[in-house]
Amino acid sequence: MQASSNVSTLVFPRKPHIKTSHIRPPISTRSFDWSAVDDSTYDGPGSPIGHGATEREAIDDLLEQLLERSDTGIGTGIAMDIGQ
């Protein structure tokens, strides 16, 4: 019997250099407490920024945005295992 895994594999042309920040803005929702950016491609407004109540949620949000961006060339290359 094979054990099930909670690991997803995402494929990138290069490994993102993810930088996270714990912000806790003065708002009632905690959905924006953490932010995440790909430090190797972030260049200000318009760049993808992941947000979440936890660091993991912010990273997941950023990775989803990076996968959706057609101009990044993301879709083939380095595989990253993302655990929960």
SETOR-649138 format. One record per atom (N, C-alpha, C): atom name; x, y, z. Coordinates in steps of 0.2 Angstrom, whole numbers, plus 5000, padded with zeros to 4 digits. Each point is the difference from the previous one (the first is absolute). Layout:
BEGIN
ATOM_CA_X_Y_Z
...
//
This chain:
BEGIN
ATOM_N_5004_4994_5000
ATOM_CA_4996_5006_5000
ATOM_C_5004_5006_5000
ATOM_N_4999_5005_4996
ATOM_CA_5004_5006_4999
ATOM_C_4997_5006_5004
ATOM_N_5004_5003_5004
ATOM_CA_4997_5006_5004
ATOM_C_4998_5006_4996
ATOM_N_4995_5003_5002
ATOM_CA_4998_5006_4996
ATOM_C_5005_5006_5002
ATOM_N_5001_5005_4996
ATOM_CA_5004_5005_5001
ATOM_C_4996_5007_5000
ATOM_N_5002_5005_5004
ATOM_CA_4997_5006_4999
ATOM_C_5005_5005_4997
ATOM_N_5004_4997_4995
ATOM_CA_5005_5004_4997
ATOM_C_4998_5001_4992
ATOM_N_5000_5007_4998
ATOM_CA_4999_5001_4993
ATOM_C_5007_5002_4997
ATOM_N_5000_4999_4993
ATOM_CA_5006_5002_4997
ATOM_C_4999_5005_4995
ATOM_N_5003_5006_5000
ATOM_CA_5000_5005_4996
ATOM_C_5006_5001_4996
ATOM_N_4999_5001_4993
ATOM_CA_5006_5000_4996
ATOM_C_5002_5007_4997
ATOM_N_5006_5003_5002
ATOM_CA_5002_5006_4998
ATOM_C_5006_5000_4995
ATOM_N_5001_5005_4996
ATOM_CA_5006_5000_4996
ATOM_C_5007_5001_5004
ATOM_N_4999_5003_5006
ATOM_CA_5005_5002_5005
ATOM_C_4997_5000_5007
ATOM_N_5003_4999_5005
ATOM_CA_4998_4999_5006
ATOM_C_4999_5008_5003
ATOM_N_4993_5001_5002
ATOM_CA_4999_5007_5002
ATOM_C_5004_5002_5007
ATOM_N_5002_5006_5001
ATOM_CA_5003_5002_5006
ATOM_C_4995_5003_5004
ATOM_N_4996_4997_5004
ATOM_CA_4995_5002_5004
ATOM_C_5002_5004_5006
ATOM_N_4997_5006_5001
ATOM_CA_5002_5004_5006
ATOM_C_4993_5002_5003
ATOM_N_4999_4998_5006
ATOM_CA_4994_5001_5004
ATOM_C_5001_5006_5005
ATOM_N_4994_5003_5002
ATOM_CA_5000_5005_5005
ATOM_C_4993_4999_5004
ATOM_N_5001_5001_5007
ATOM_CA_4994_5000_5004
ATOM_C_4999_5007_5002
ATOM_N_4994_5002_4997
ATOM_CA_4998_5007_5000
ATOM_C_4995_5002_5005
ATOM_N_4995_4997_5001
ATOM_CA_4994_5001_5005
ATOM_C_4998_5007_4999
ATOM_N_4997_5002_4994
ATOM_CA_4997_5006_4999
ATOM_C_4994_5002_5005
ATOM_N_4999_5006_5001
ATOM_CA_4995_5002_5005
ATOM_C_4993_4999_4997
ATOM_N_4998_4994_4998
ATOM_CA_4993_4999_4997
ATOM_C_4997_4994_5004
ATOM_N_4993_4999_4999
ATOM_CA_4997_4995_5004
ATOM_C_5001_4993_4998
ATOM_N_5002_4999_4994
ATOM_CA_5001_4993_4997
ATOM_C_5007_4998_5001
ATOM_N_5002_4994_5001
ATOM_CA_5007_4998_5001
ATOM_C_5002_4997_4993
ATOM_N_4996_5000_4995
ATOM_CA_5002_4997_4993
ATOM_C_5006_5004_4997
ATOM_N_5002_5005_5002
ATOM_CA_5006_5004_4997
ATOM_C_5006_5000_5005
ATOM_N_5000_4996_5005
ATOM_CA_5005_5001_5005
ATOM_C_5007_4998_4997
ATOM_N_5001_4996_4996
ATOM_CA_5006_4998_4996
ATOM_C_5000_5001_4993
ATOM_N_5006_5002_4997
ATOM_CA_5000_5001_4993
ATOM_C_5006_4996_4998
ATOM_N_5000_4999_4993
ATOM_CA_5006_4996_4997
ATOM_C_5001_5003_4993
ATOM_N_5007_5001_4999
ATOM_CA_5002_5002_4993
ATOM_C_5005_4995_4997
ATOM_N_5001_5000_4994
ATOM_CA_5006_4997_4997
ATOM_C_5005_5005_4999
ATOM_N_5005_5000_5005
ATOM_CA_5005_5005_5000
ATOM_C_5004_5001_4994
ATOM_N_5001_4995_4996
ATOM_CA_5004_5000_4994
ATOM_C_4996_5003_4994
ATOM_N_4993_5001_5001
ATOM_CA_4997_5003_4994
ATOM_C_4995_5006_5002
ATOM_N_5000_5002_5007
ATOM_CA_4996_5005_5002
ATOM_C_5003_5007_4998
ATOM_N_4996_5004_4997
ATOM_CA_5002_5007_4998
ATOM_C_4995_5005_5001
ATOM_N_4996_4999_5005
ATOM_CA_4995_5006_5002
ATOM_C_4993_4998_4998
ATOM_N_4996_5006_5000
ATOM_CA_4993_4999_4998
ATOM_C_4999_4996_4994
ATOM_N_4995_4995_5000
ATOM_CA_4999_4996_4995
ATOM_C_5003_4993_5000
ATOM_N_5005_5000_5005
ATOM_CA_5003_4993_5001
ATOM_C_4996_4996_5004
ATOM_N_5000_4993_5000
ATOM_CA_4996_4996_5004
ATOM_C_5002_5000_5007
ATOM_N_4995_5001_5005
ATOM_CA_5001_5000_5007
ATOM_C_4995_4995_5003
ATOM_N_5002_4995_5003
ATOM_CA_4995_4995_5004
ATOM_C_4998_5003_5006
ATOM_N_4994_4999_5002
ATOM_CA_4998_5002_5007
ATOM_C_4996_4994_5003
ATOM_N_5001_5000_5007
ATOM_CA_4996_4995_5004
ATOM_C_5000_5001_5007
ATOM_N_4996_4996_5004
ATOM_CA_5000_5000_5007
ATOM_C_5006_4997_5003
ATOM_N_5003_4996_4996
ATOM_CA_5006_4996_5003
ATOM_C_5006_5001_4994
ATOM_N_5006_4999_5002
ATOM_CA_5005_5000_4995
ATOM_C_4999_4995_4995
ATOM_N_4998_4994_5001
ATOM_CA_4999_4995_4995
ATOM_C_4994_5002_4995
ATOM_N_4995_5003_5003
ATOM_CA_4995_5003_4995
ATOM_C_5002_5005_4996
ATOM_N_5005_5005_5002
ATOM_CA_5002_5005_4996
ATOM_C_5005_4997_4994
ATOM_N_5004_4995_5002
ATOM_CA_5004_4997_4995
ATOM_C_4996_4996_4995
ATOM_N_4995_4996_5002
ATOM_CA_4996_4997_4995
ATOM_C_4996_5005_4996
ATOM_N_4998_5005_5002
ATOM_CA_4997_5005_4996
ATOM_C_5005_5003_4995
ATOM_N_5006_5002_5002
ATOM_CA_5005_5002_4995
ATOM_C_5001_4995_4995
ATOM_N_5001_4994_5002
ATOM_CA_5002_4994_4995
ATOM_C_4994_5000_4995
ATOM_N_4994_5000_5002
ATOM_CA_4994_5000_4996
ATOM_C_5000_5006_4995
ATOM_N_5002_5006_5002
ATOM_CA_5000_5005_4996
ATOM_C_5006_5000_4995
ATOM_N_5006_4997_5002
ATOM_CA_5005_4999_4995
ATOM_C_4999_4995_4995
ATOM_N_4996_4995_5002
ATOM_CA_4998_4995_4995
ATOM_C_4995_5003_4995
ATOM_N_4996_5004_5002
ATOM_CA_4995_5003_4995
ATOM_C_5003_5006_4995
ATOM_N_5006_5002_5002
ATOM_CA_5003_5006_4996
ATOM_C_5003_4996_4994
ATOM_N_4998_5002_4994
ATOM_CA_5003_4997_4994
ATOM_C_5007_5003_4998
ATOM_N_5001_5007_5002
ATOM_CA_5006_5003_4999
ATOM_C_5006_4997_5004
ATOM_N_4999_4996_5005
ATOM_CA_5006_4998_5004
ATOM_C_5003_4993_4997
ATOM_N_4996_4997_4995
ATOM_CA_5003_4994_4997
ATOM_C_4999_4994_5005
ATOM_N_4996_5001_5005
ATOM_CA_4999_4995_5005
ATOM_C_4996_4994_4997
ATOM_N_5002_4994_5001
ATOM_CA_4996_4994_4997
ATOM_C_5005_4994_4999
ATOM_N_5006_5001_4999
ATOM_CA_5004_4995_4999
ATOM_C_5007_5001_5004
ATOM_N_5003_4995_5002
ATOM_CA_5007_5001_5003
ATOM_C_5000_4997_5007
ATOM_N_5002_5004_5005
ATOM_CA_5002_4997_5007
ATOM_C_4993_4998_5003
ATOM_N_5000_4994_5003
ATOM_CA_4994_4998_5004
ATOM_C_5001_5002_5007
ATOM_N_4995_5003_5004
ATOM_CA_5000_5001_5007
ATOM_C_4995_4996_5003
ATOM_N_5001_4997_5006
ATOM_CA_4995_4996_5003
ATOM_C_4998_5005_5006
ATOM_N_4993_5001_5000
ATOM_CA_4997_5004_5005
ATOM_C_4996_4996_5005
ATOM_N_5003_5000_5006
ATOM_CA_4996_4996_5005
ATOM_C_4996_5005_5004
ATOM_N_4996_4997_5004
ATOM_CA_4995_5004_5004
ATOM_C_5002_5000_5007
//
